[in-house]
């Protein structure tokens, strides 16, 4: 194997690892999201209790500045991680597999 091919394989593996780590880093915050309540949130009616009722007036203003857990959307972000890693793993496997040597003519 030539030195150029060996370096390319090493670079491809490094790119795959960096991409996999980036997927993990971006998917993790989506799983446990928190935010700070602001006056604008109260004014817009975006703050709701666990029963889904919008908090108004003093009830909402008591929460201003506090960290709250955001509602679950039902979207499972970890499936994106699994799919991304599978796609990258498949691409790396296809790229670095051994290719048959064709007979040289001449």
C-alpha positions, 0 to 999 in steps of 0.5 A: 500500500502506498504512503498516500493511500495510508495517509488517506485512510488515516484522514478518512478515519479521523473525519469519521470519528470527528463527525461521530463526536459532533453528532453526539454533542449536538444530539445530547442537548436536545434530550434534556433541554432547559431554559430561563423564563423571561418577561417576553415568554410570559407576555407571549403566553409561552409558559404552560404548566404540566396540565398544558394551561397557559400561566398568566399574570403573577403566576408566570411572573414568579417564574421569571429568571428561573431555570425550567425544563422544556416540554418533551416534544415526542421527538426522539433525538437519539435516533438521529445519532444512531442513524448518523453513526450508521451512515458514517460507519457504512461510508467508511467501511465502503471507502476503506475496504480492499479493492481487488487488484486488476491484472496489468496489461502490457 
